[in-house]
Amino acid sequence: MRNILRIQNLLLAALCTAIVWGCERREDPTQPIVTGENGTVVKFTHEFGPDGPGYLPPNGEGLTLTESPLRDSKTYRPPGYRPEGQGRPYPVLYLLLDFGGNGGNGGNTDVTEEYYFEIGLRRLADSLILGGVIKPMMIATVDLYNAYGGSWYQSNNIQGMYEDCLTEFVAYTDTATNFSQHNGRLSRAISGVGMGGYGAIYMSMSHPELFASASSINGHLAFTSVSVTHGFAGISAWIPRVFQENFVTPLPPGTLGTPEALLPYYSMSPNINRALLKPYTNLMFSMAAAFSPFDPATATLNDSLTWMNAAMAGGADRSWKVAMPFDWSGQLWPTSWQKWRTKDVAQILAGNPVALADVEVLVIAGSTPDFNILEQNRVFHDVALARGASTVSYQEFEGYDGYPTRERNYLDRTLRDILIFHSQQFPDPETLGP
């Protein structure tokens, strides 16, 4: 009996220890594991319009859904950081955010400028810097979402000029922080998860003058590509899911369809606040706002055949102002689909093999089944190899039963790899200038 009680007490003590340890991890995720001076995190609000740079419309006057020109930003400053003129300057890594703002990312987590810091980015960076694993650096994030859950860091007159917002934010960071002006682009890097991974690769292609290195974790890197080798049919694989999520049956191919018959198609809509119900719908509406927006004043008839207009279905007098890349039968619609292809980074690289010639790139992909991420990344890697893009490195990682490689899972591990990779690309501290 005494032995039984002793075993019970030991088990109870172990359980209590585990509970306390788990609670400590959750309640204090920024606690450094290496002693010494810690880094700091600075938060501020930046205005991209109307009084600031006019890249976003005044609140409530957007052509899509209500947007705010006021956007929050968070920047990590390393241990020992001092203002310009009072200490050595630093390189900066821009971390772009995943799809799922305004309550997305699985329906239970807002993806905001807090995204990476909530999983312990400050603690991780402090540990690696103080341990001498990486060079001291700044890490900057900014909320550049639209009301569809993600801007894809694109600029157009319908959703807003988000690519311009990002380049302006880079310029602001250059002057508002102790950035290493002496080395320019060599001291700038860009990375992100999911949509942010896509944005990092896209921005490094579009603005190689800004970034010397780029990386992606589970990025959407080949959404319009088709690969027999990897069993991926591009966005064609997602279209049936959109119909299913909206309880709409596609019409037979070639059907001209009466207005009444087409009403269910035009009634399809995103639901960002309950993302688990419509993940593929939400994703494709956000991509359409970025890649194939619809302006009734300038659109052609071909565009209008896939225009998602709630009023057409007898619903609210509101247009989503997007043209989907497929029609009411679920067939790819060439006019819109081709616009998507011009924004697919795998297609960009295939057509311009030197697009990443001056940028060191690391692509990391997990085995998540969501949105065919693994297949997309393998296709992108294949294109990089075929086009001789020698600056592109690629790696995969596995999850395990009950803990797949989606959302925030494994971000602590993959972010560590990302920080080390970019640290290796940054100039040595003694070359950063006075």
N, C-alpha and C positions, 0 to 999 in steps of 0.2 A: 504493500500500500504506500509505504514511504517513497519507494522508487517511482511509483506511478505519479505521485504528487510532484516529485522532483522533476520528472520529465515534462509534466504539464507546465510547471513554473518556467522551465527553460524555453519551452515552445512559446509561452506567453511573452516572455522577455524578448525573444527573437522577433515575434510579431510586432511588439511595441516599437522595437528598434527600427524595423522596416517601415512602420507607419511614420515614425518621426523623421526618418531619413527621407522618405518620399515627400512628406509635407515640407521639409526644409528645401528640397529641390524645387518644389512648385512655388513656394512663397518667396524665395530669394534666388531667382535664376541668374542674377548678375553678380553673385558672390564670386570673386576671383579665386582660382585654385593656385595661383602663384602670388606670393606676397609682394608688396611694393606699391608704388603710386598707381592708382587706377586711371583709366581713361574716363572721359566725360561724354555725355550725350546732350546735344543742344537741339531744341525744338523751336521752330519758328514758322510763321505763316507768310506765304509768298503770294502776291497778287499778280495774276497773269492777264488781267483785264477787269473792267475797262480803264481804270486809272493807271494800271501797270501796262506792260506790253500787251497789246490788244489781241492776244492769241485765243482767248476764251471770251464768249459773249457775256454781257451783264447777266446776273442771276435771273433766271426765268425767261430770258429772251432767246435761248438757243433754238435751233431748228429741229433738234431731236427731242430730248427731254430736258427738264430743268437742270442746269449745271451751275456750279459755283466757280467764279474766277479766283476765289481764295483757296489756296491749297497748302496743306501742312507738310512740313519737311522735318526730318531728323538726321543729324550728322554726328557720327562718332568721331571724337578727337582722342588721339592716343595718349598714353601716359607721358607726361613731360611737355605736352602741347603748350605753346606760348603764342600770343598774337604776333602778327607780322611785324618784323623789326625787332622782336624781343627773343627770338629763338629760331632754330633752323626750320625751314619749310618742309612740307610733307607732300607725298603723292596722295591721290584720292581714288578710291574705288566706288563707282556708282552701282548700287544694287537696285535693280528694277523689280517692281512688284508683280505678283502672279495675278491671273484673272480671278475675279470674284469680289470686287469692291461692293460696298453698299449691302453687305450681308451675304455675300456669296461664299465661295470656297467650301462647298459641302453643306451650305445652309446654316452652319453653326458658328462661323468665325468671320468677322469683318477683316478684309485684307486691306490694311491701311499702312501709313508710314511706320506704324508700330510693328508690322509683320515680323521682320527679322529680329527685332529687339525682344519680342515676346518669347522667342525660343532661345534667348541667351546670347545674342550676337556680341553684346558688350563684354560679357564674361569670357567668351571664346577669344575675342580679339585681344583682350587684356592678357589672357593666359599665354597666347602664342607670342605676343610682343615681349612681354616680361620674361618669357622663357627663351627668348632669342631664336624662336623658330621662324618668325617672319619679321620683315622690316616694319618700323612704325609707319602707319598710314591712317588717313582719314577714310571713313565709309559714309556715303551720303545716300539717303532715300528721299523720295518725294511722292506724294499722292497725285497721280495723273490718270485717274479714272474718269469714265463718263457714266451716265446712268444705266448703261447696258452691262456694267460690270467690268469693263476694261476698254481702254482706248487703243491698245496694240501699238501705242506710241506712233500713231499716224496723224497726218494733218490733212484735213479737208474742211470745206466751208460748211458742211452739215454737222459733223460731230464736234468740230473744234480743231485747233492747230496744236495738237499734242506733241508732235515731233519738234515743232518750234519751241514749245514750252520746255522740253527737255534740254535742247541746246542752249536756251536762255538760262536755264537753271545751272548748267555747267559754267556758263560765263559768269553768273552771279557767284557761284562757289569759288571760282578763280580769284575774285576780287574781295569777297567777304571773309575768306579764311586765309590761313597762312599756307597757301598752296605754292608748290614749287614752280614758279613761273619760268625759272631758268631752263627747265627741261621740257616744258610744254606738254605735248601729247605723250611723251615717254613717261610722264608722271600721272597719266590718267588711264583708268581701266573701267570696264563696264561688264556687269554680270546680272543674272536674275534667274528666277524659277518660273517654269511654265510660260505664260505670256511674257514675263520678264526675260526669260531666256531667249525667246524669239526676238524681243525688243533689243536685247544686247547684241545679238548677231546682226540684226537688221541695221541698227544704228552704227555699228562698226563698219558695215559695208557702205552705208550712206555718208558717214562722216569719219573716214579714216584719218582725217587731219586732227580729230579730237582724241582718238583712243589708240593706244599702242597694243592693248591686249583686251580680249573679250572672252567670256565664258558663259555657258548655259547649263542649267540643271533641269532635266525633263522639259526642254523647250519644244514648242510647236514649230518644227524646223522643215517640214515637208508635207504640208497639209493638202496640196493639190497634186502631189506626185503619186504615181502608180507603180507598184513594184510586185512582180510575180515572185521574185526571190524571197521577199519578206512578207508576202501575203497581205499586201496593203493596197486598197483601192482608193486611197485619198479620201476626200470629203464625200465621195459616193457612198462610203461605208457608214457615214453619219446620217445621211438623209432619211433612211427608214426610221431611225431612232427619233428624229424630230417629229415625224408624222405620228409615231406611237405615243410620244409624250403628250401630244395635243389631241389624241383620240380622233385623228383624221385619217380617212382612207384615201390613198392617192387614186386619182382617176386613171383609166387606162391610157397608155402612151398614145399620143396623137389625137386625143379627145379635145374638141374645140371648147366644149363646156359652156353651158348657159350661165348667166350671172348667178342664178340660184344654186347651181351645182358647185360653183366656185366659192361660195360663201364660207364653207368650213376652212378652205385653204387660207383665205385672207383673215380668218379669225385667229390663226396661230399667233402666239405672242410669248415673249419671255416672262419669267417670274424670278427676278434676281433675289428677292427676299426669301424664296423657298427653293433654293437651288437644287436640292436633292430631287425635287419633282421633275425638273426640266433641265438637266445639265447640258444636254446636246443642243436644245433649243436656245438656252441662254448663251452658250458659246458661239453658235452660228449667228445669232442676232448681233452680238457684239462685234464679231468679225465683219459682218455685213456693213455695220455702221462705219467701220474703219476702212474696209476695202471696196465696198460697192454701195456707197450712200446714194440716196435717191432724192433729187430736188424736183418737185413737180413743175417748176418754172422752166427747167432746162432739159429734163429727161426725154429720151426718145420713147417711141411706142414699145420697142423691144425691152427697154428697162421696165416699163410699166407692167409688163406681163408677169413679173415676179415681185412687184412692189407690195410690201406688207402694209395694208391700209385697213385699220380696224373699222373705219366708217363703211367700207365696202361690205362688211359683214353685218351691217346693222348695229354695230357696237358703238363705242364711244367715238365722238367726233375727233379722232386723233390718228395721225399717221405715224407709223414707226420710222418712216423716211429711210427705209433700207430696201435694197433689191437683193433678194436671196439668189444664190447661184444655181437654183433649181426651180422647176415649174410645178404646177399642181399635180403632175403625174410622177413627180420625183425624179425627173430627168434633168441632167445638167443643162443649164441655160447658158449658151456660149457667151452672150454679151456680159453677163455678170461674172461668170466663171473665169473668163480671161482676165478680168480685173484682179481677181484673187490670185491668179498665177503670177502676175507681175509683182505681187507682194510676198510670194513664197521664197524664203531665202535659199532653199535648195535649187529652185528654178533660176534665181538670180545668179547663183554660183555656177550653175550649169552653163548659162549664157555668157558669163563673164568670169572666167577662171582666175583672174587676177584681183577679184573683188576683195579678197582677204590677204593679198600678197604682203602687205605691210602691217598685218595685225596677227599677233600670236593668239591662237584660239584653243580653248579646252571645252569639249562637249562631254557632259556626263548624263547618262540615261539609266533610269531604273526600269525594272520589269513590270511596271504598272500597266494594266490593260486599258486604263482610261484614255479615250481619244487616240488610241493607237500610238501613244507617245514613243514606245520603244521602237516600233516599226519606222516611225517618222525619223527618229535619230539615226537609225541604221541606214535609211535611204540617204540622209544628208551626208553621212560618213562615206557611203559609196560614191556619191557625187564628188566629194572632196578628193577621194583617191583617184577617181577617173579623170578629174581635171588637174591633177598634180598640185593640189593645194597643200603644199608641204608644211604650212604653218598650223594646220588643224590637227589637234590631238583628240583622241576619243577613248572613252572608257565606260563600262557598264557596271551596275551593282545590283545585287539580288536582295529581295525581301525574304520574308518567311511567312508561314501560315499564320493568319491573324494579324499580320503587320506588314501590309504591302508597301510598295515604294511610291505612294501617292501623297498628295497634300504636304503636310509638314514632316511626315515620317522621314527619318534619316537626314534631315536638313543639318543637324549638328555635325554629322560626319561629312556630308558633301560640302558644306560651307567651309569646313576646315581645309579640304582639298582646294577649294576655290581661293581661299586667302593665301595659301602657300603658293599656288600657281602664280597669282598676280604679284606676290612679293618677289618671286624669282624674276619677273619681267621688269619690275621697277628699278630705276637706277640706284646705285649704292648711296647711302645717306650722305657721304662726304662730297658727292657730285651734285647735290641738290641746290647748290648756290647759297649765297649768304642769307 
